[in-house]
Amino acid sequence: MPKAVITTQTGATVAIEGTQAEVTALLGLFEQGERDRLIPPETRSIQLAPKSKPTPMGLLAELIGSGFFSTPRELGSVRQALEEQGHFYPVTTLSPLMLRLVRRKELRRLKDRKRWTYVG
């Protein structure tokens, strides 16, 4: 009958006796436990993929979904709403994105006193 004697890092001695399969399985479990103890917990945890940076189009889609455009909004108020969330974009960046959303029929564009307003 196969036997194995293991000495742990703390100095404890463990004797294993059984069939070849049992001894091999227990040695595998013991080695796995030793590795888990030696590896720091922060590296043992499941590594999640880093979140991608939010895009201006994605942020505008969130505003649409939250009902921000239930009332007509000018481009400046859209820029201000994004700034309140911590995302700073010039109006010249937002203008073509808003036009793209209008062309996709996700928003409507209305002219109000020589200014465009957007409504969802």
SEDO-599087 format. One record per atom (N, C-alpha, C, CB): z, y, x. Coordinates in pm, whole numbers, padded with zeros to 5 digits, always signed. Glycine has a CB too. Example, Ala and Ser with C-alpha at 12.3 -4.5 7.8 and 13.67 -1.06 7.14 Angstrom:
residues 2
+00780-00569+01319
+00780-00450+01230
+00780-00330+01320
+00905-00447+01131
+00708-00225+01285
+00714-00106+01367
+00787+00003+01290
+00572-00060+01408
***
This chain:
residues 120
+00000-00117+00085
+00000+00000+00000
+00000+00124+00090
+00123-00001-00097
-00092+00220+00065
-00099+00339+00150
+00026+00426+00136
-00224+00421+00114
+00061+00491+00246
+00176+00580+00249
+00133+00709+00318
+00298+00513+00322
+00201+00818+00281
+00178+00946+00347
+00312+01018+00356
+00072+01033+00271
+00337+01084+00468
+00458+01163+00487
+00413+01306+00513
+00547+01108+00605
+00467+01399+00434
+00428+01540+00442
+00552+01620+00475
+00361+01590+00309
+00539+01714+00569
+00647+01806+00601
+00602+01945+00558
+00684+01802+00755
+00680+02009+00472
+00644+02140+00419
+00682+02249+00518
+00712+02165+00284
+00640+02371+00489
+00672+02484+00576
+00822+02513+00577
+00595+02608+00531
+00891+02476+00471
+01035+02499+00464
+01113+02389+00536
+01081+02507+00319
+01043+02286+00581
+01107+02178+00655
+01138+02055+00573
+01232+02228+00714
+01107+02057+00446
+01131+01940+00360
+01029+01832+00393
+01124+01978+00209
+01071+01709+00389
+00984+01595+00415
+00963+01518+00285
+01042+01502+00526
+00836+01493+00254
+00801+01422+00131
+00725+01296+00170
+00715+01513+00035
+00770+01182+00117
+00702+01055+00141
+00630+01013+00014
+00803+00944+00187
+00502+00982+00028
+00421+00941-00087
+00378+00797-00063
+00296+01036-00107
+00396+00715-00166
+00356+00575-00156
+00289+00537-00287
+00479+00482-00125
+00176+00471-00280
+00104+00431-00400
-00032+00376-00362
+00089+00548-00496
-00121+00371-00461
-00256+00322-00433
-00331+00429-00355
-00331+00286-00565
-00445+00391-00300
-00527+00484-00221
-00565+00606-00306
-00654+00414-00168
-00605+00584-00430
-00646+00693-00519
-00528+00785-00550
-00705+00637-00649
-00410+00729-00574
-00292+00810-00606
-00251+00897-00488
-00176+00719-00648
-00247+00838-00369
-00207+00913-00249
-00308+01025-00223
-00196+00820-00126
-00436+00994-00234
-00540+01094-00210
-00528+01208-00311
-00680+01031-00218
-00505+01174-00439
-00492+01277-00542
-00371+01365-00517
-00482+01212-00681
-00257+01306-00481
-00137+01383-00455
-00151+01471-00331
-00017+01291-00439
-00216+01419-00227
-00240+01501-00108
-00330+01620-00141
-00304+01416+00002
-00431+01597-00224
-00519+01706-00267
-00443+01812-00343
-00633+01653-00352
-00356+01769-00435
-00275+01865-00510
-00180+01941-00419
-00196+01795-00620
-00120+01871-00325
-00026+01936-00233
-00098+02040-00147
+00042+01831-00144
-00216+02002-00094
-00292+02096-00012
-00335+02217-00093
-00414+02027+00048
-00374+02197-00217
-00412+02308-00303
-00293+02399-00326
-00468+02256-00438
-00175+02342-00349
-00054+02422-00369
-00018+02501-00245
+00062+02334-00408
-00036+02443-00127
-00007+02514-00002
-00104+02631+00016
-00017+02418+00118
-00231+02608-00015
-00328+02717-00004
-00296+02828-00100
-00469+02666-00029
-00257+02793-00224
-00224+02895-00323
-00105+02977-00278
-00196+02831-00459
-00011+02913-00210
+00108+02985-00167
+00075+03076-00049
+00218+02887-00131
-00019+03037+00035
-00053+03116+00152
-00145+03233+00119
-00119+03028+00256
-00226+03220+00014
-00320+03326-00024
-00244+03429-00107
-00442+03268-00104
-00254+03560-00073
-00183+03663-00151
-00230+03664-00297
-00204+03801-00089
-00139+03695-00390
-00173+03690-00533
-00290+03781-00570
-00054+03728-00615
-00303+03897-00505
-00410+03988-00544
-00548+03932-00513
-00393+04121-00474
-00557+03841-00415
-00687+03780-00387
-00709+03653-00468
-00699+03749-00239
-00603+03599-00527
-00617+03480-00610
-00670+03513-00748
-00485+03409-00622
-00647+03635-00794
-00687+03669-00930
-00839+03669-00942
-00630+03806-00970
-00885+03658-01061
-01029+03656-01087
-01085+03794-01055
-01060+03617-01235
-01186+03796-00972
-01247+03921-00934
-01350+03961-01040
-01314+03911-00794
-01325+04071-01108
-01417+04120-01208
-01522+04208-01141
-01343+04198-01319
-01640+04205-01195
-01746+04290-01142
-01707+04436-01166
-01883+04257-01207
-01731+04524-01071
-01696+04664-01091
-01778+04722-01205
-01718+04745-00962
-01712+04805-01282
-01783+04867-01394
-01886+04964-01340
-01683+04940-01490
-01999+04966-01405
-02104+05056-01360
-02071+05198-01405
-02242+05012-01414
-02131+05293-01337
-02109+05433-01368
-02168+05464-01505
-02170+05524-01260
-02100+05544-01585
-02158+05579-01715
-02279+05670-01694
-02053+05648-01805
-02383+05641-01768
-02504+05724-01760
-02498+05832-01866
-02632+05637-01777
-02569+05942-01845
-02569+06046-01948
-02621+05995-02083
-02655+06164-01901
-02721+05908-02079
-02774+05854-02205
-02670+05767-02274
-02902+05774-02179
-02597+05690-02197
-02491+05607-02255
-02379+05692-02315
-02433+05514-02149
-02346+05802-02247
-02243+05891-02299
-02288+05959-02429
-02207+05998-02195
-02416+05996-02434
-02469+06055-02558
-02468+05953-02671
-02611+06109-02535
-02497+05828-02640
-02494+05723-02742
-02352+05705-02795
-02546+05589-02684
-02252+05718-02707
-02113+05711-02753
-02080+05826-02846
-02018+05711-02634
-02131+05946-02814
-02108+06061-02903
-02173+06039-03039
-02164+06190-02839
-02292+05981-03039
-02360+05952-03166
-02277+05852-03246
-02503+05897-03141
-02230+05748-03180
-02152+05645-03248
-02018+05695-03300
-02128+05530-03155
-01961+05795-03233
-01832+05847-03277
-01844+05947-03391
-01761+05913-03161
-01966+05981-03432
-01984+06074-03543
-01985+06220-03500
-01877+06053-03644
-02001+06246-03373
-02002+06382-03321
-02115+06463-03382
-02014+06382-03169
-02227+06400-03406
-02344+06470-03458
-02352+06467-03610
-02470+06411-03398
-02240+06446-03678
-02241+06449-03825
-02263+06591-03874
-02110+06392-03883
-02229+06689-03793
-02262+06829-03821
-02358+06876-03714
-02132+06919-03826
-02445+06971-03744
-02541+07018-03644
-02470+07074-03520
-02633+07126-03704
-02515+07030-03402
-02454+07072-03275
-02560+07130-03183
-02382+06953-03206
-02526+07242-03118
-02615+07299-03018
-02596+07227-02886
-02590+07449-03002
-02689+07247-02796
-02686+07179-02667
-02561+07217-02587
-02811+07213-02587
-02517+07340-02599
-02396+07384-02529
-02272+07311-02576
-02377+07533-02546
-02263+07282-02705
-02145+07210-02755
-02149+07063-02714
-02137+07222-02909
-02269+07009-02695
-02282+06872-02645
-02233+06867-02501
-02430+06821-02656
-02276+06966-02421
-02232+06973-02282
-02080+06989-02274
-02301+07090-02209
-02024+07071-02361
-01879+07092-02362
-01804+06965-02402
-01843+07207-02457
-01857+06891-02499
-01792+06765-02541
-01791+06665-02426
-01866+06705-02665
-01899+06660-02350
-01904+06570-02234
-01807+06616-02125
-02047+06561-02178
-01795+06748-02107
-01702+06801-02008
-01558+06767-02046
-01718+06952-01994
-01527+06766-02174
-01393+06731-02219
-01359+06585-02186
-01380+06754-02370
-01462+06503-02175
-01443+06363-02137
-01444+06345-01986
-01552+06275-02200
-01471+06456-01912
-01470+06450-01767
-01607+06425-01705
-01378+06343-01722
-01713+06444-01781
-01849+06423-01732
-01922+06558-01734
-01925+06315-01818
-01960+06605-01618
-02020+06738-01605
-02169+06726-01578
-01950+06819-01492
-02248+06774-01674
-02393+06773-01663
-02445+06910-01702
-02457+06663-01750
-02543+06962-01628
-02602+07090-01670
-02687+07071-01795
-02686+07152-01556
-02707+07180-01866
-02787+07176-01989
-02929+07131-01958
-02789+07314-02057
-02978+07164-01839
-03115+07125-01802
-03129+06973-01786
-03156+07195-01672
-03019+06904-01762
-03022+06758-01757
-03014+06699-01896
-02908+06705-01670
-02935+06762-01982
-02914+06707-02117
-03032+06731-02210
-02790+06767-02177
-03104+06841-02190
-03212+06877-02281
-03319+06768-02294
-03277+07005-02235
-03373+06713-02185
-03474+06608-02203
-03416+06480-02264
-03539+06575-02070
-03289+06453-02237
-03227+06335-02296
-03213+06351-02447
-03090+06308-02232
-03177+06470-02490
-03165+06495-02633
-03302+06483-02700
-03103+06636-02659
-03405+06534-02636
-03540+06523-02691
-03583+06376-02700
-03640+06603-02605
-03545+06297-02601
-03576+06154-02605
-03508+06086-02723
-03534+06086-02473
-03381+06125-02750
-03309+06068-02864
-03374+06109-02996
-03162+06112-02862
-03429+06230-03000
-03500+06276-03120
-03627+06194-03139
-03534+06427-03111
-03698+06169-03032
-03822+06091-03041
-03795+05946-03081
-03896+06095-02909
-03679+05894-03042
-03641+05759-03083
-03584+05757-03224
-03539+05702-02986
-03572+05873-03284
-03519+05891-03421
-03371+05853-03432
-03600+05807-03519
-03299+05868-03321
-03155+05849-03325
-03085+05979-03362
-03103+05798-03189
-03153+06092-03338
-03105+06224-03377
-03220+06301-03441
-03046+06303-03255
-03184+06403-03516
-03284+06496-03568
-03260+06632-03504
-03277+06506-03725
-03368+06708-03490
-03359+06839-03427
-03401+06944-03528
-03447+06847-03299
-03316+07044-03546
-03342+07152-03643
-03339+07286-03571
-03238+07150-03758
-03428+07378-03611
-03429+07510-03550
-03342+07602-03635
-03574+07567-03536
-03242+07662-03572
-03149+07749-03642
-03134+07878-03561
-03010+07679-03663
-03187+07987-03613
-03182+08117-03547
-03233+08111-03402
-03040+08171-03549
-03352+08061-03385
-03421+08050-03256
-03352+07954-03159
-03431+08185-03193
-03261+07870-03207
-03194+07771-03123
-03206+07635-03189
-03045+07809-03100
-03220+07534-03107
-03226+07398-03159
-03086+07344-03180
-03304+07306-03065
-03067+07278-03293
-02941+07205-03318
-02977+07059-03342
-02861+07265-03441
-02884+06974-03310
-02908+06830-03321
-02808+06771-03419
-02896+06760-03182
-02860+06685-03506
-02775+06621-03606
-02814+06474-03617
-02788+06693-03745
-02712+06390-03645
-02738+06246-03651
-02746+06194-03791
-02633+06172-03577
***
